[in-house]
């Protein structure tokens, strides 16, 4: 695997375009649920998030997680984890929604890099509050808070094409974490500034590349789950500006292969 990341889809979720794109059509839309994979000299085999896994769709699960799966009905792909990547050294998390962390328990020895303030916020919240925000304690390792490495404690460098300052994940400037607030408390993206074309994995800052190009944020009901609507709009504008300046953007849920 190259040090340039690739973004397989772990699953698809069927919805209507209008539900995730303001002013969209009622046509059926199969959203991807991606994770990233790359190699790094210091980080080893690296994942960005873990997508959906069998821990969400089958087996013993709590009542709320079963209800969540029955509503969204994710269809796992052959690239779902952990089967597609059995040995992983480092996991970079963008945020803690179930479709981004569901295989964490399958990598008990991996480093976990995440905004620790967000992790501690949700781990200290009551069960109902967590579920309300799409966070399921049963998907997170028992030693989650012990193992995590705080992204916000890492050195800061200027990210390319107007993204602002980012966190130097491996200390060599090759991968930077950038705050993209609004979708969820602690939501970040990751950028590769040294590639010939800088690449930004913007996770859920937008759901469709069409929305990024047209600077259209989702309308209701997708918009109702935002942690901070104003911050989400500003993050969407920064992602759009990065793309217009010549950067490559990959989103978690866009139906088209990146």
RORO-855376 format. One line per 10 residues: for each residue y negated, z, x negated of N, C-alpha, C, CB. Coordinates in Angstrom, 1 decimal. Glycine has a CB too. Layout:
BEGIN
Y Z X Y Z X Y Z X Y Z X  ...
% end
This chain:
BEGIN
1.2 0.0 -0.8 0.0 0.0 0.0 -1.3 0.0 -0.9 0.0 1.2 1.0  -2.2 -0.8 -0.5 -3.5 -0.9 -1.3 -4.3 0.3 -1.0 -4.2 -2.2 -0.9  -5.3 0.5 -1.9 -6.3 1.6 -1.7 -7.2 1.2 -0.5 -7.1 1.8 -3.0  -7.2 -0.1 -0.2 -8.0 -0.5 1.0 -7.2 -0.1 2.3 -8.2 -2.1 1.0  -7.8 0.6 3.2 -7.1 1.2 4.3 -6.7 0.1 5.3 -7.9 2.2 5.0  -5.6 0.3 6.0 -5.1 -0.5 7.1 -5.0 0.4 8.3 -3.8 -1.2 6.8  -5.1 -0.1 9.5 -5.2 0.7 10.7 -4.2 0.3 11.8 -6.6 0.6 11.3  -2.9 0.7 11.6 -1.9 0.4 12.6 -2.2 1.1 13.9 -0.5 0.8 12.1  -1.7 0.6 15.0 -1.8 1.3 16.3 -0.5 2.0 16.7 -2.1 0.2 17.4  -0.7 3.3 16.9 0.5 4.2 17.3 0.9 4.0 18.7 0.1 5.6 17.0
0.0 3.5 19.6 0.3 3.4 21.0 -0.8 2.6 21.7 0.4 4.8 21.6  -0.5 2.3 22.9 -1.6 1.7 23.8 -1.7 2.5 25.1 -1.2 0.2 24.1  -2.9 2.5 25.6 -3.2 3.2 26.9 -3.9 2.1 27.8 -4.1 4.4 26.7  -3.3 1.9 28.9 -3.8 0.9 29.9 -4.9 1.5 30.8 -2.7 0.3 30.8  -6.0 0.8 30.9 -7.1 1.3 31.7 -7.9 0.0 32.2 -8.1 2.2 30.9  -9.0 0.2 32.8 -9.9 -0.8 33.3 -11.1 -0.9 32.4 -10.3 -0.6 34.8  -11.5 -2.1 32.1 -12.6 -2.3 31.1 -13.9 -1.5 31.6 -13.0 -3.7 30.9  -14.1 -1.5 32.9 -15.3 -0.9 33.5 -15.3 0.6 33.2 -15.4 -1.1 35.0  -14.2 1.2 33.0 -14.1 2.6 32.8 -14.5 3.1 31.4 -12.7 3.2 33.1  -14.5 2.1 30.5 -14.9 2.4 29.1 -16.0 1.6 28.5 -13.6 2.2 28.2
-16.6 0.7 29.4 -17.7 -0.1 29.0 -18.7 -0.2 30.2 -17.2 -1.6 28.6  -19.9 0.3 30.0 -20.9 0.3 31.0 -21.2 -1.2 31.4 -22.2 1.0 30.6  -21.0 -1.5 32.7 -21.2 -2.9 33.2 -20.1 -3.8 33.0 -22.4 -3.4 32.5  -18.9 -3.2 32.5 -17.7 -4.1 32.3 -17.1 -4.5 33.5 -16.8 -3.3 31.4  -16.0 -5.3 33.4 -15.3 -5.9 34.5 -14.2 -4.9 34.9 -14.7 -7.3 34.2  -13.5 -5.2 36.1 -12.4 -4.4 36.5 -11.1 -4.9 36.0 -12.4 -4.4 38.1  -11.1 -5.8 35.0 -9.9 -6.3 34.4 -9.1 -5.2 33.6 -10.2 -7.5 33.5  -7.8 -5.4 33.6 -7.0 -4.4 32.8 -7.3 -4.6 31.3 -5.5 -4.7 33.1  -7.3 -3.5 30.7 -7.6 -3.4 29.2 -6.6 -2.5 28.6 -9.1 -3.0 29.0  -5.9 -2.9 27.6 -4.9 -2.1 26.8 -5.6 -1.6 25.6 -3.6 -2.8 26.5
-6.0 -0.3 25.6 -6.7 0.3 24.4 -5.7 0.6 23.4 -7.5 1.5 24.9  -6.0 0.4 22.1 -5.2 0.8 21.0 -5.5 2.3 20.7 -5.5 0.0 19.7  -4.5 2.9 20.0 -4.7 4.3 19.5 -4.3 4.3 18.0 -3.8 5.4 20.3  -5.3 4.0 17.2 -5.1 3.8 15.8 -5.1 5.0 14.9 -6.1 2.8 15.2  -4.5 4.9 13.7 -4.6 5.8 12.6 -4.8 4.9 11.4 -3.4 6.8 12.5  -5.3 5.5 10.3 -5.5 4.8 9.0 -4.5 5.2 8.0 -6.9 5.0 8.5  -4.2 4.2 7.1 -3.3 4.5 6.0 -3.8 3.9 4.7 -1.8 3.9 6.3  -3.9 4.7 3.6 -4.3 4.1 2.3 -3.7 5.0 1.2 -5.8 4.0 2.2  -3.8 4.5 0.0 -3.4 5.3 -1.2 -4.6 5.6 -2.0 -2.3 4.5 -2.0  -4.6 6.7 -2.7 -5.7 7.2 -3.6 -5.1 7.9 -4.8 -6.7 8.1 -2.8
-5.6 7.6 -6.0 -5.1 8.3 -7.2 -5.0 9.8 -7.1 -5.9 7.9 -8.4  -6.0 10.4 -6.5 -6.0 11.9 -6.4 -5.3 12.4 -5.0 -7.4 12.4 -6.5  -5.6 11.6 -4.0 -5.1 12.0 -2.6 -3.7 11.6 -2.3 -6.0 11.5 -1.6  -3.1 10.7 -3.1 -1.8 10.2 -2.8 -1.7 9.3 -1.6 -0.8 11.4 -2.7  -0.6 9.4 -0.9 -0.5 8.7 0.4 -1.4 9.4 1.4 1.0 8.6 0.9  -2.3 8.7 2.0 -3.3 9.3 2.9 -3.3 8.7 4.3 -4.7 9.1 2.3  -3.4 9.6 5.3 -3.6 9.2 6.7 -5.0 9.5 7.1 -2.6 9.8 7.6  -5.6 8.7 8.0 -6.8 9.1 8.8 -6.3 9.3 10.2 -7.9 8.0 8.7  -6.3 10.6 10.6 -5.7 10.9 11.9 -4.2 10.6 12.0 -6.5 10.2 13.1  -3.6 10.9 13.1 -2.2 10.6 13.3 -1.8 9.9 14.6 -1.4 11.9 13.2
-2.8 9.5 15.4 -2.5 8.8 16.6 -1.7 9.6 17.6 -1.9 7.5 16.3  -1.1 8.9 18.5 -0.1 9.5 19.4 1.3 9.5 18.8 -0.1 8.7 20.8  2.1 10.5 19.1 3.4 10.6 18.6 4.3 11.1 19.7 3.5 11.6 17.4  5.6 11.1 19.5 6.5 11.7 20.6 6.2 13.1 21.0 8.0 11.6 20.1  5.5 13.8 20.2 5.2 15.2 20.6 4.3 15.2 21.9 4.5 15.9 19.5  3.6 14.1 22.2 2.8 14.0 23.4 3.6 13.4 24.5 1.6 13.2 23.1  4.5 12.5 24.2 5.1 11.7 25.3 6.5 12.2 25.7 5.2 10.3 24.9  7.1 13.1 25.0 8.5 13.5 25.3 8.8 14.9 24.8 9.5 12.5 24.8  10.0 15.4 25.2 10.4 16.7 24.7 9.8 17.8 25.3 10.2 16.7 23.2  10.0 19.0 24.7 9.4 20.2 25.3 7.9 20.3 25.0 10.1 21.5 24.6
7.2 20.4 26.1 5.7 20.5 26.1 5.2 21.4 27.1 5.1 19.1 26.3  4.0 21.9 26.8 3.4 22.8 27.8 2.9 22.1 29.1 2.2 23.5 27.2  2.6 22.8 30.1 2.2 22.2 31.4 1.0 21.3 31.2 1.9 23.3 32.4  0.0 21.7 30.5 -1.2 20.9 30.4 -1.0 19.6 29.6 -2.3 21.7 29.8  -0.2 19.7 28.6 0.1 18.5 27.8 1.0 17.5 28.5 0.8 18.9 26.5  1.9 18.0 29.3 2.7 17.1 30.2 1.8 16.4 31.2 3.8 17.9 30.9  0.9 17.2 31.8 -0.1 16.6 32.8 -1.0 15.5 32.1 -0.9 17.7 33.4  -1.4 15.9 30.9 -2.3 14.9 30.1 -1.5 13.6 29.9 -2.7 15.5 28.8  -0.3 13.7 29.5 0.6 12.5 29.2 0.8 11.7 30.4 1.9 12.9 28.5  1.0 12.4 31.6 1.4 11.7 32.8 0.2 11.0 33.3 1.9 12.7 33.9
-1.1 11.5 33.0 -2.3 10.8 33.5 -2.6 9.6 32.6 -3.5 11.8 33.5  -2.5 9.7 31.3 -2.9 8.6 30.4 -1.7 7.6 30.2 -3.3 9.2 29.1  -0.5 8.1 30.2 0.7 7.3 30.1 0.7 6.4 28.8 0.9 6.4 31.3  0.5 7.1 27.6 0.5 6.3 26.4 1.9 5.6 26.1 0.1 7.1 25.2  1.9 4.4 25.7 3.1 3.7 25.4 3.2 3.6 23.8 3.1 2.2 26.0  4.1 4.3 23.3 4.2 4.4 21.8 4.7 3.0 21.3 5.2 5.5 21.4  4.2 2.7 20.1 4.5 1.5 19.4 5.5 1.8 18.3 3.3 0.8 18.8  6.2 0.8 17.6 7.1 1.0 16.5 6.3 1.6 15.3 7.7 -0.3 16.1  5.0 1.6 15.3 4.3 2.1 14.2 3.8 3.6 14.4 3.0 1.3 13.9  4.3 4.2 15.5 4.0 5.6 15.7 4.5 6.5 14.6 4.5 6.0 17.1
3.8 7.5 14.4 4.2 8.5 13.4 5.0 9.6 14.0 2.9 9.2 12.7  5.9 10.3 13.2 6.0 10.2 11.8 6.9 9.2 11.2 6.4 11.5 11.3  7.7 8.5 12.1 8.7 7.5 11.6 8.1 6.5 10.7 9.4 6.9 12.8  6.9 5.9 11.1 6.3 4.9 10.3 5.8 5.3 8.9 5.2 4.2 11.1  5.5 6.6 8.8 5.0 7.1 7.5 5.7 8.5 7.3 3.5 7.2 7.5  6.9 8.6 6.8 7.6 9.9 6.7 7.0 10.8 5.6 9.0 9.6 6.4  6.4 10.2 4.5 5.9 11.1 3.4 4.4 10.8 3.3 6.6 10.7 2.1  3.6 11.9 3.5 2.2 11.8 3.5 1.7 13.0 2.6 1.6 11.8 4.9  0.7 12.8 1.8 0.1 13.8 1.0 -1.2 14.4 1.5 -0.1 13.3 -0.4  -2.0 13.6 2.1 -3.4 14.0 2.6 -3.7 13.4 4.0 -4.5 13.6 1.6
-4.2 14.2 4.8 -4.6 13.8 6.2 -6.1 14.1 6.4 -3.8 14.4 7.3  -6.9 13.0 6.6 -8.3 13.1 6.9 -8.5 13.0 8.4 -9.1 12.0 6.2  -9.0 14.1 9.0 -9.2 14.1 10.5 -10.6 13.7 10.9 -8.8 15.4 11.1  -10.7 12.9 11.9 -12.0 12.6 12.4 -12.5 13.6 13.5 -12.1 11.2 13.0  -11.5 14.1 14.3 -11.7 15.1 15.3 -10.4 15.6 15.8 -12.7 14.6 16.4  -10.4 16.5 16.8 -9.2 17.2 17.2 -8.6 16.8 18.5 -9.4 18.6 17.2  -9.1 15.7 19.1 -8.5 15.2 20.4 -7.0 14.9 20.1 -9.2 14.0 20.9  -6.2 15.1 21.2 -4.7 14.9 21.1 -4.3 13.6 20.5 -4.1 15.1 22.4  -5.0 12.5 20.8 -4.6 11.2 20.3 -5.0 11.0 18.9 -5.3 10.1 21.2  -5.5 12.0 18.2 -5.8 11.9 16.8 -5.1 12.9 15.9 -7.3 12.1 16.6
-4.4 13.9 16.6 -3.7 15.0 15.8 -2.3 15.2 16.2 -4.5 16.2 16.0  -1.7 14.3 17.0 -0.4 14.7 17.6 0.8 14.8 16.7 -0.1 13.8 18.7  0.7 14.2 15.5 1.8 14.3 14.5 1.5 15.2 13.4 2.1 12.9 14.0  0.5 16.0 13.5 0.1 17.0 12.4 1.3 17.9 12.0 -1.1 17.8 12.7  2.0 18.4 13.0 3.1 19.3 12.7 4.2 18.6 11.9 3.6 19.9 14.0  4.3 17.3 11.9 5.3 16.6 11.2 5.1 16.5 9.7 5.5 15.2 11.8  3.9 17.0 9.2 3.6 16.9 7.8 3.2 18.3 7.3 2.4 15.9 7.6  4.1 19.2 7.2 3.8 20.6 6.9 3.3 20.8 5.4 5.0 21.5 7.0  3.4 19.8 4.6 3.0 20.0 3.2 1.7 19.2 2.9 4.1 19.6 2.2  1.2 18.5 3.8 0.0 17.6 3.6 -1.3 18.4 3.6 -0.1 16.5 4.6
-2.2 18.0 2.7 -3.6 18.6 2.8 -4.2 18.1 4.1 -4.4 18.1 1.5  -5.0 18.9 4.7 -5.7 18.5 5.9 -7.2 18.7 5.7 -5.2 19.4 7.1  -7.9 17.6 5.7 -9.4 17.6 5.5 -10.1 17.4 6.9 -9.8 16.5 4.5  -11.0 18.3 7.2 -11.6 18.2 8.6 -12.9 19.1 8.5 -10.6 18.7 9.7  -13.7 18.9 9.5 -14.9 19.8 9.6 -14.4 21.2 10.1 -15.9 19.2 10.7  -14.4 22.1 9.2 -13.8 23.4 9.5 -14.6 24.2 10.5 -13.8 24.3 8.2  -15.9 23.9 10.7 -16.7 24.6 11.7 -16.1 24.2 13.1 -18.2 24.3 11.6  -15.8 22.9 13.3 -15.3 22.4 14.5 -13.8 23.0 14.7 -15.2 20.9 14.6  -13.0 23.0 13.7 -11.7 23.5 13.8 -11.7 25.0 14.2 -10.9 23.4 12.5  -12.5 25.8 13.6 -12.6 27.2 13.9 -13.2 27.4 15.3 -13.4 28.0 12.9
-14.1 26.6 15.7 -14.7 26.7 17.1 -13.6 26.5 18.1 -15.7 25.6 17.3  -12.7 25.5 18.0 -11.7 25.3 19.0 -10.5 26.2 18.9 -11.2 23.9 18.9  -10.2 26.7 17.7 -9.1 27.6 17.5 -9.5 29.0 18.1 -8.7 27.7 16.1  -10.7 29.3 18.1 -11.2 30.6 18.6 -11.5 30.5 20.1 -12.4 31.1 17.8  -11.5 29.4 20.7 -11.7 29.2 22.1 -10.5 29.6 22.9 -12.2 27.8 22.5  -10.7 29.9 24.2 -9.6 30.2 25.1 -8.8 28.9 25.4 -10.1 30.8 26.3  -7.6 29.1 25.9 -6.7 27.9 26.2 -7.4 26.9 27.2 -5.4 28.4 26.7  -8.0 27.5 28.2 -8.6 26.6 29.2 -9.7 25.8 28.6 -9.1 27.4 30.4  -10.6 26.4 27.8 -11.7 25.7 27.2 -11.2 24.6 26.2 -12.6 26.7 26.4  -10.1 24.9 25.5 -9.6 23.9 24.6 -9.1 22.7 25.4 -8.4 24.5 23.7
-8.3 23.0 26.4 -7.7 21.9 27.2 -8.8 21.1 27.8 -6.7 22.4 28.2  -9.8 21.7 28.3 -11.0 21.0 28.9 -11.6 20.0 28.0 -12.0 22.0 29.3  -11.5 20.3 26.7 -12.1 19.4 25.7 -11.0 18.5 25.0 -12.8 20.2 24.6  -9.8 18.5 25.6 -8.7 17.6 25.0 -8.1 18.1 23.8 -9.3 16.3 24.8  -8.1 19.4 23.6 -7.5 20.0 22.4 -6.3 20.9 22.8 -8.5 20.9 21.6  -5.1 20.6 22.2 -3.9 21.3 22.6 -3.4 22.1 21.4 -2.8 20.4 23.2  -3.4 23.4 21.5 -3.0 24.3 20.4 -1.5 24.0 20.0 -3.0 25.8 20.9  -0.7 23.6 20.9 0.7 23.3 20.5 0.9 22.1 19.6 1.6 23.1 21.7  -0.2 21.2 19.5 -0.1 20.1 18.6 -0.6 20.4 17.2 -0.9 19.0 19.1  -1.3 21.6 17.0 -1.8 22.0 15.7 -0.9 22.9 15.0 -3.2 22.6 15.9
-0.7 22.7 13.7 0.2 23.6 12.9 -0.2 25.1 13.0 0.2 23.2 11.4  0.8 26.0 13.0 0.5 27.4 13.0 -0.4 27.8 11.9 1.8 28.2 12.9  -0.3 27.2 10.7 -1.1 27.5 9.6 -2.3 26.6 9.4 -0.3 27.5 8.3  -2.8 26.0 10.5 -3.8 25.0 10.5 -5.1 25.5 9.8 -4.2 24.6 11.9  -5.6 26.7 10.1 -6.8 27.2 9.5 -6.6 27.6 8.1 -7.3 28.4 10.3  -5.4 27.9 7.7 -5.2 28.3 6.3 -5.1 27.0 5.4 -3.8 29.0 6.2  -4.5 25.9 5.9 -4.3 24.7 5.1 -5.5 23.8 5.1 -3.2 24.0 5.7  -6.4 23.9 6.0 -7.5 22.9 6.1 -8.5 23.1 4.9 -8.3 23.0 7.4  -9.0 21.9 4.5 -10.0 21.9 3.5 -11.3 21.4 4.1 -9.6 20.9 2.3  -12.4 22.3 4.1 -13.6 21.9 4.8 -14.3 20.7 4.3 -14.6 23.1 4.8
-14.5 19.7 5.1 -15.2 18.5 4.7 -16.6 18.8 4.4 -15.1 17.5 5.8  -17.2 19.8 5.2 -18.7 20.0 5.0 -19.0 20.7 3.7 -19.2 20.9 6.1  -18.0 21.2 3.0 -18.2 21.9 1.7 -18.2 20.9 0.5 -17.2 23.0 1.5  -17.9 19.7 0.8 -17.8 18.7 -0.3 -19.1 18.2 -0.7 -16.9 17.5 0.1  -19.2 17.7 -1.9 -20.5 17.2 -2.5 -21.0 16.0 -1.6 -20.4 16.7 -3.9  -22.4 15.9 -1.5 -23.0 14.9 -0.7 -23.4 13.7 -1.5 -24.1 15.5 0.1  -23.2 12.5 -1.0 -23.7 11.2 -1.6 -24.3 10.4 -0.5 -22.5 10.5 -2.3  -25.1 9.4 -0.9 -25.7 8.5 0.0 -24.7 7.5 0.4 -27.0 7.9 -0.5  -24.4 7.4 1.7 -23.5 6.3 2.2 -24.3 5.0 2.4 -22.9 6.8 3.6  -23.5 3.9 2.4 -24.2 2.6 2.3 -24.8 2.2 3.7 -23.2 1.6 1.9
-25.7 1.2 3.6 -26.2 0.5 4.8 -26.7 1.4 5.9 -25.1 -0.4 5.4  -27.5 2.4 5.4 -28.2 3.2 6.3 -27.5 4.3 7.1 -28.9 2.3 7.3  -26.2 4.6 6.7 -25.5 5.6 7.4 -26.0 7.0 7.1 -24.0 5.5 7.0  -26.8 7.2 6.0 -27.2 8.5 5.7 -26.3 9.1 4.6 -27.3 9.4 6.9  -26.4 10.5 4.5 -25.6 11.1 3.5 -24.2 11.4 4.0 -26.3 12.4 3.0  -23.2 11.3 3.1 -21.8 11.5 3.4 -21.2 12.5 2.5 -21.0 10.2 3.4  -20.0 13.0 2.9 -19.2 14.0 2.1 -18.2 13.2 1.2 -18.5 15.0 3.0  -18.3 13.5 -0.1 -17.4 12.8 -1.1 -16.0 13.4 -1.1 -18.1 13.0 -2.6  -15.1 12.8 -0.4 -13.8 13.4 0.0 -13.0 13.7 -1.3 -13.0 12.4 0.9  -12.9 12.7 -2.3 -12.1 12.9 -3.4 -12.9 13.1 -4.7 -11.2 11.7 -3.6
-14.2 13.2 -4.6 -15.0 13.5 -5.8 -15.3 12.3 -6.7 -14.4 14.5 -6.6  -14.9 11.1 -6.2 -15.2 9.9 -7.0 -16.0 8.9 -6.3 -13.8 9.3 -7.4  -16.5 9.2 -5.1 -17.4 8.3 -4.4 -16.6 7.1 -3.7 -18.3 7.7 -5.3  -15.3 7.2 -3.7 -14.5 6.1 -3.1 -14.4 6.2 -1.6 -13.2 6.0 -3.7  -14.4 7.4 -1.1 -14.3 7.6 0.4 -15.3 8.7 0.8 -12.8 8.0 0.8  -16.1 8.4 1.7 -17.1 9.4 2.2 -16.9 9.7 3.7 -18.5 8.8 2.0  -16.9 10.9 4.0 -16.9 11.3 5.4 -18.4 11.4 5.9 -16.3 12.7 5.6  -18.6 10.8 7.1 -20.0 10.8 7.6 -20.0 11.4 9.0 -20.5 9.3 7.7  -20.9 12.2 9.3 -21.0 12.8 10.6 -21.5 11.8 11.6 -22.1 14.0 10.6  -20.7 11.6 12.7 -21.0 10.8 13.8 -20.9 11.6 15.1 -20.1 9.5 13.9
-21.9 12.5 15.3 -21.7 13.5 16.4 -21.9 12.8 17.8 -22.7 14.6 16.2  -21.4 13.5 18.8 -21.6 13.2 20.2 -20.4 13.1 21.0 -22.3 11.9 20.2  -19.4 12.4 20.4 -18.1 12.2 21.1 -17.4 13.5 21.3 -17.2 11.2 20.4  -17.4 14.3 20.2 -16.7 15.6 20.2 -17.4 16.5 19.1 -15.2 15.5 20.0  -17.4 17.8 19.3 -17.9 18.7 18.3 -17.1 18.4 17.0 -17.7 20.2 18.8  -17.9 18.1 15.9 -17.3 17.9 14.6 -16.8 16.5 14.4 -16.1 18.8 14.5  -17.1 15.5 15.2 -16.6 14.2 15.1 -17.2 13.5 13.9 -16.9 13.3 16.4  -16.4 12.9 13.0 -16.8 12.2 11.8 -16.1 10.9 11.7 -16.6 13.1 10.5  -16.7 10.0 10.9 -16.1 8.7 10.5 -15.9 8.8 9.0 -17.0 7.5 10.9  -15.2 7.7 8.5 -15.0 7.6 7.0 -15.4 6.2 6.6 -13.5 7.9 6.7
-16.0 6.2 5.4 -16.5 4.9 4.9 -16.1 4.7 3.5 -18.1 4.9 5.0  -15.7 3.5 3.2 -15.3 3.0 1.8 -16.5 2.2 1.2 -14.0 2.2 1.9  -17.4 2.8 0.5 -18.6 2.2 0.0 -18.4 1.2 -1.1 -19.6 3.2 -0.4  -17.3 1.3 -1.8 -17.1 0.5 -3.0 -16.3 -0.8 -2.8 -16.4 1.3 -4.1  -15.8 -1.0 -1.6 -15.2 -2.2 -1.3 -16.2 -3.4 -1.3 -14.5 -2.2 0.1  -15.7 -4.6 -1.5 -16.6 -5.7 -1.6 -17.5 -5.8 -0.3 -15.9 -7.1 -1.7  -16.9 -5.5 0.9 -17.6 -5.3 2.1 -17.4 -3.9 2.5 -17.2 -6.3 3.2  -18.4 -3.1 2.5 -18.2 -1.7 2.9 -17.6 -1.5 4.3 -19.6 -0.9 2.9  -16.7 -0.6 4.4 -15.9 -0.5 5.6 -16.1 0.9 6.2 -14.4 -0.7 5.3  -16.4 0.9 7.5 -16.6 2.2 8.2 -15.5 2.3 9.3 -18.0 2.3 8.8
-14.7 3.4 9.2 -13.8 3.7 10.3 -14.6 4.7 11.2 -12.4 4.3 9.8  -15.1 4.2 12.3 -16.0 5.0 13.1 -15.3 5.8 14.2 -17.0 4.1 13.8  -14.0 5.7 14.2 -13.1 6.5 15.1 -13.6 6.3 16.6 -13.2 8.0 14.8  -14.1 7.3 17.3 -14.4 7.2 18.7 -15.9 7.2 18.9 -13.8 8.3 19.5  -16.7 6.8 17.9 -18.2 6.7 18.1 -18.5 5.6 19.1 -18.9 6.4 16.7  -17.6 4.6 19.2 -17.6 3.7 20.2 -16.1 3.4 20.5 -18.4 2.3 19.8  -15.8 2.8 21.7 -14.4 2.5 22.0 -14.1 1.0 21.9 -14.1 2.9 23.4  -15.2 0.1 22.0 -15.0 -1.3 22.0 -16.0 -1.9 21.0 -15.1 -1.9 23.4  -15.5 -2.9 20.2 -16.4 -3.6 19.3 -17.5 -4.3 20.1 -15.6 -4.6 18.4  -17.1 -4.8 21.2 -18.1 -5.5 22.1 -19.3 -4.6 22.4 -17.5 -6.0 23.4
-18.9 -3.3 22.7 -20.0 -2.3 23.0 -20.8 -2.1 21.8 -19.3 -1.0 23.5  -20.2 -2.1 20.6 -21.0 -1.9 19.3 -22.0 -3.0 19.1 -20.1 -1.8 18.1  -21.5 -4.2 19.3 -22.3 -5.4 19.1 -23.5 -5.5 20.0 -21.5 -6.7 19.2  -23.2 -5.1 21.3 -24.2 -5.1 22.3 -25.0 -3.8 22.5 -23.6 -5.5 23.6  -24.6 -2.8 21.7 -25.2 -1.5 21.8 -25.2 -0.9 23.2 -26.7 -1.5 21.3  -24.0 -1.0 23.7 -23.7 -0.5 25.1 -22.8 0.7 25.0 -23.1 -1.6 26.0  -23.2 1.9 25.4 -22.3 3.0 25.4 -21.5 3.0 26.7 -23.2 4.3 25.3  -20.4 3.7 26.7 -19.6 3.8 27.9 -20.4 4.5 29.1 -18.3 4.6 27.7  -20.1 4.0 30.3 -20.6 4.7 31.4 -19.6 5.7 32.0 -21.0 3.7 32.5  -19.9 6.3 33.1 -18.9 7.2 33.8 -17.6 6.4 34.1 -19.5 7.8 35.0
-16.4 7.0 34.0 -16.2 8.4 33.7 -16.0 8.7 32.3 -15.0 8.9 34.5  -15.9 7.7 31.4 -15.7 7.9 30.0 -16.8 8.7 29.4 -15.6 6.5 29.2  -18.1 8.5 29.8 -19.2 9.2 29.3 -19.2 10.7 29.6 -20.5 8.6 29.9  -18.5 11.1 30.6 -18.5 12.5 31.1 -17.8 13.4 30.0 -17.8 12.6 32.4  -16.9 12.8 29.2 -16.2 13.6 28.2 -17.0 13.9 27.0 -14.9 13.0 27.9  -18.2 13.2 26.8 -19.0 13.3 25.6 -19.4 14.8 25.4 -20.2 12.4 25.6  -19.3 15.2 24.2 -19.9 16.6 23.8 -21.4 16.6 23.9 -19.4 17.0 22.4  -22.0 15.5 23.5 -23.5 15.4 23.5 -23.9 14.0 23.6 -24.1 16.0 22.1  -24.4 13.6 24.8 -24.6 12.2 25.2 -25.7 11.6 24.2 -25.0 12.1 26.6  -26.8 12.4 24.0 -27.9 11.9 23.2 -27.4 11.6 21.8 -29.1 12.9 23.2
-26.6 12.6 21.2 -26.1 12.4 19.9 -25.2 11.2 19.8 -25.4 13.7 19.4  -24.4 11.0 20.9 -23.4 9.9 20.9 -24.2 8.5 20.9 -22.5 10.0 22.2  -25.3 8.5 21.6 -26.1 7.2 21.7 -26.6 7.0 20.3 -27.2 7.4 22.7  -27.1 8.0 19.6 -27.7 7.8 18.2 -26.6 7.4 17.3 -28.4 9.1 17.8  -25.4 8.0 17.4 -24.3 7.6 16.5 -23.9 6.2 16.7 -23.1 8.6 16.7  -23.9 5.8 18.0 -23.5 4.4 18.3 -24.5 3.4 17.7 -23.5 4.2 19.8  -25.8 3.8 17.7 -26.8 3.0 17.1 -26.7 2.8 15.6 -28.2 3.5 17.4  -26.3 3.9 14.9 -26.1 3.9 13.5 -24.9 3.0 13.1 -25.8 5.3 12.9  -23.8 3.1 13.9 -22.7 2.2 13.7 -23.0 0.8 13.9 -21.5 2.6 14.7  -23.8 0.5 14.9 -24.2 -0.9 15.2 -25.1 -1.4 14.0 -25.0 -1.0 16.5
-26.0 -0.6 13.5 -26.9 -0.9 12.4 -26.1 -1.2 11.2 -27.9 0.1 12.2  -25.1 -0.4 10.9 -24.2 -0.6 9.8 -23.5 -2.0 9.9 -23.1 0.5 9.7  -23.0 -2.4 11.0 -22.4 -3.7 11.2 -23.4 -4.8 11.1 -21.7 -3.7 12.6  -24.6 -4.7 11.6 -25.6 -5.7 11.5 -26.1 -5.9 10.1 -26.8 -5.4 12.4  -26.0 -4.8 9.3 -26.4 -4.9 7.9 -25.3 -5.5 7.0 -26.8 -3.5 7.4  -24.2 -5.9 7.6 -23.1 -6.6 6.8 -21.9 -5.7 6.6 -23.7 -7.0 5.5  -21.8 -4.5 7.1 -20.7 -3.7 7.0 -19.6 -4.1 8.0 -21.0 -2.2 7.1  -18.3 -3.7 7.6 -17.2 -3.9 8.5 -16.9 -2.6 9.2 -15.9 -4.4 7.7  -16.7 -2.7 10.6 -16.5 -1.5 11.4 -15.1 -1.6 12.0 -17.6 -1.4 12.5  -14.3 -0.5 12.0 -13.1 -0.4 12.7 -13.2 0.8 13.6 -11.9 -0.3 11.7
-12.7 0.6 14.9 -12.7 1.6 15.9 -11.3 2.0 16.2 -13.5 1.2 17.1  -11.1 3.2 16.7 -9.8 3.6 17.0 -9.2 2.9 18.2 -9.8 5.1 17.3  -10.0 2.6 19.2 -9.4 2.1 20.5 -9.7 0.7 20.9 -9.9 3.0 21.6  -10.4 0.0 20.1 -10.6 -1.4 20.4 -9.3 -2.2 20.5 -11.6 -2.1 19.4  -9.2 -3.0 21.6 -7.9 -3.7 21.8 -7.6 -4.7 20.7 -7.9 -4.4 23.1  -8.6 -5.3 20.1 -8.4 -6.4 19.1 -8.0 -5.8 17.8 -9.6 -7.3 19.0  -7.0 -6.4 17.1 -6.6 -5.9 15.8 -7.7 -6.0 14.8 -5.3 -6.7 15.3  -8.0 -5.0 14.0 -9.1 -5.1 13.0 -8.8 -6.1 11.9 -9.4 -3.7 12.5
% end
